[in-house]
Amino acid sequence: MIVVFWMEYPQGAGEARARSFASDALGEALRFAEELRARRKAGEAISHVAIQSELPQAVGPAGVADAPKDYAHYKRRIDPAIPLGRPSGGS
């Protein structure tokens, strides 16, 4: 599913809105988001236009993102000649 979220301010108070689209309708969702942005540009009180997707073929089961214990994660290496730091995980 793909969802377009946005805020509207009818009488000054913001109201969250959303419209959903089928997983294979990204083009339609993008066009709708652009229509909202055009309305904002024309002066309507609309903000925070965003698209979010949770496509079934792209979301794995729980635990898939957990790194194996021997996986080493490093934020940066200033000098490649310096050995890398500690592995991430439990140790």
Short mmCIF file of the C-alpha atoms (twelve columns), coordinates in Angstrom:
data_MODEL
# 
_entry.id   MODEL 
# 
loop_
_atom_site.group_PDB 
_atom_site.id 
_atom_site.type_symbol 
_atom_site.label_atom_id 
_atom_site.label_alt_id 
_atom_site.label_comp_id 
_atom_site.label_asym_id 
_atom_site.label_seq_id 
_atom_site.Cartn_x 
_atom_site.Cartn_y 
_atom_site.Cartn_z 
_atom_site.pdbx_PDB_model_num 
ATOM 1  C CA . MET A 1  0.000  0.000   0.000   1 
ATOM 2  C CA . ILE A 2  1.088  3.559   -0.700  1 
ATOM 3  C CA . VAL A 3  -0.271 6.448   1.371   1 
ATOM 4  C CA . VAL A 4  -0.094 10.186  0.756   1 
ATOM 5  C CA . PHE A 5  -0.252 12.206  3.990   1 
ATOM 6  C CA . TRP A 6  -0.773 15.952  4.285   1 
ATOM 7  C CA . MET A 7  -2.003 18.652  6.659   1 
ATOM 8  C CA . GLU A 8  -4.851 21.050  5.917   1 
ATOM 9  C CA . TYR A 9  -5.699 24.143  7.942   1 
ATOM 10 C CA . PRO A 10 -9.390 24.913  7.227   1 
ATOM 11 C CA . GLN A 11 -9.971 27.411  10.063  1 
ATOM 12 C CA . GLY A 12 -6.431 27.761  11.349  1 
ATOM 13 C CA . ALA A 13 -6.348 24.398  13.171  1 
ATOM 14 C CA . GLY A 14 -4.365 21.736  11.370  1 
ATOM 15 C CA . GLU A 15 -6.110 18.527  10.349  1 
ATOM 16 C CA . ALA A 16 -4.131 15.456  9.313   1 
ATOM 17 C CA . ARG A 17 -5.349 13.844  6.107   1 
ATOM 18 C CA . ALA A 18 -4.393 10.685  4.238   1 
ATOM 19 C CA . ARG A 19 -5.309 8.938   1.008   1 
ATOM 20 C CA . SER A 20 -4.262 5.387   0.210   1 
ATOM 21 C CA . PHE A 21 -3.324 3.873   -3.149  1 
ATOM 22 C CA . ALA A 22 -2.710 0.316   -4.308  1 
ATOM 23 C CA . SER A 23 0.876  -0.983  -4.206  1 
ATOM 24 C CA . ASP A 24 1.128  -0.753  -8.005  1 
ATOM 25 C CA . ALA A 25 -0.226 2.825   -8.207  1 
ATOM 26 C CA . LEU A 26 2.892  4.847   -7.405  1 
ATOM 27 C CA . GLY A 27 2.367  7.097   -10.438 1 
ATOM 28 C CA . GLU A 28 -1.144 7.954   -9.301  1 
ATOM 29 C CA . ALA A 29 0.087  8.660   -5.750  1 
ATOM 30 C CA . LEU A 30 2.846  10.923  -7.075  1 
ATOM 31 C CA . ARG A 31 0.372  12.837  -9.249  1 
ATOM 32 C CA . PHE A 32 -1.933 13.307  -6.261  1 
ATOM 33 C CA . ALA A 33 0.947  14.595  -4.116  1 
ATOM 34 C CA . GLU A 34 1.896  17.040  -6.865  1 
ATOM 35 C CA . GLU A 35 -1.742 18.241  -7.030  1 
ATOM 36 C CA . LEU A 36 -1.590 18.950  -3.293  1 
ATOM 37 C CA . ARG A 37 1.691  20.834  -3.722  1 
ATOM 38 C CA . ALA A 38 0.176  22.861  -6.584  1 
ATOM 39 C CA . ARG A 39 -2.800 23.736  -4.374  1 
ATOM 40 C CA . ARG A 40 -0.359 24.890  -1.665  1 
ATOM 41 C CA . LYS A 41 1.529  26.995  -4.217  1 
ATOM 42 C CA . ALA A 42 -1.794 28.529  -5.281  1 
ATOM 43 C CA . GLY A 43 -2.350 29.717  -1.704  1 
ATOM 44 C CA . GLU A 44 -4.328 26.949  -0.012  1 
ATOM 45 C CA . ALA A 45 -3.380 26.201  3.599   1 
ATOM 46 C CA . ILE A 46 -1.748 22.802  2.983   1 
ATOM 47 C CA . SER A 47 1.566  21.557  4.343   1 
ATOM 48 C CA . HIS A 48 3.636  18.437  5.093   1 
ATOM 49 C CA . VAL A 49 2.827  16.566  1.879   1 
ATOM 50 C CA . ALA A 50 4.559  13.185  2.133   1 
ATOM 51 C CA . ILE A 51 4.377  9.735   0.536   1 
ATOM 52 C CA . GLN A 52 4.940  6.578   2.536   1 
ATOM 53 C CA . SER A 53 4.903  3.021   1.249   1 
ATOM 54 C CA . GLU A 54 4.875  -0.386  2.855   1 
ATOM 55 C CA . LEU A 55 5.059  -2.677  -0.111  1 
ATOM 56 C CA . PRO A 56 4.518  -6.340  0.781   1 
ATOM 57 C CA . GLN A 57 7.446  -7.529  -1.337  1 
ATOM 58 C CA . ALA A 58 9.798  -5.044  0.392   1 
ATOM 59 C CA . VAL A 59 8.953  -5.661  4.069   1 
ATOM 60 C CA . GLY A 60 10.487 -8.712  5.683   1 
ATOM 61 C CA . PRO A 61 9.585  -10.600 8.829   1 
ATOM 62 C CA . ALA A 62 10.643 -9.346  12.269  1 
ATOM 63 C CA . GLY A 63 14.312 -9.860  13.045  1 
ATOM 64 C CA . VAL A 64 15.497 -9.663  9.443   1 
ATOM 65 C CA . ALA A 65 17.392 -6.434  10.140  1 
ATOM 66 C CA . ASP A 66 19.261 -7.863  13.147  1 
ATOM 67 C CA . ALA A 67 22.935 -8.084  12.269  1 
ATOM 68 C CA . PRO A 68 24.774 -11.367 12.901  1 
ATOM 69 C CA . LYS A 69 27.077 -11.377 15.951  1 
ATOM 70 C CA . ASP A 70 30.210 -11.402 13.776  1 
ATOM 71 C CA . TYR A 71 29.078 -8.377  11.703  1 
ATOM 72 C CA . ALA A 72 31.323 -5.317  12.111  1 
ATOM 73 C CA . HIS A 73 29.750 -1.880  11.682  1 
ATOM 74 C CA . TYR A 74 31.989 1.161   11.410  1 
ATOM 75 C CA . LYS A 75 30.841 4.755   11.180  1 
ATOM 76 C CA . ARG A 76 34.022 6.107   9.583   1 
ATOM 77 C CA . ARG A 77 37.673 5.472   8.974   1 
ATOM 78 C CA . ILE A 78 39.825 8.581   8.979   1 
ATOM 79 C CA . ASP A 79 42.922 6.690   7.839   1 
ATOM 80 C CA . PRO A 80 42.489 3.372   5.980   1 
ATOM 81 C CA . ALA A 81 45.880 2.232   7.353   1 
ATOM 82 C CA . ILE A 82 44.472 2.225   10.906  1 
ATOM 83 C CA . PRO A 83 42.794 -1.111  11.729  1 
ATOM 84 C CA . LEU A 84 39.046 -0.996  12.009  1 
ATOM 85 C CA . GLY A 85 37.383 -0.703  15.432  1 
ATOM 86 C CA . ARG A 86 35.380 -3.151  17.429  1 
ATOM 87 C CA . PRO A 87 32.666 -5.296  15.827  1 
ATOM 88 C CA . SER A 88 29.113 -4.274  16.585  1 
ATOM 89 C CA . GLY A 89 26.802 -6.702  18.317  1 
ATOM 90 C CA . GLY A 90 26.992 -8.270  21.739  1 
ATOM 91 C CA . SER A 91 30.755 -8.526  22.404  1 
# 
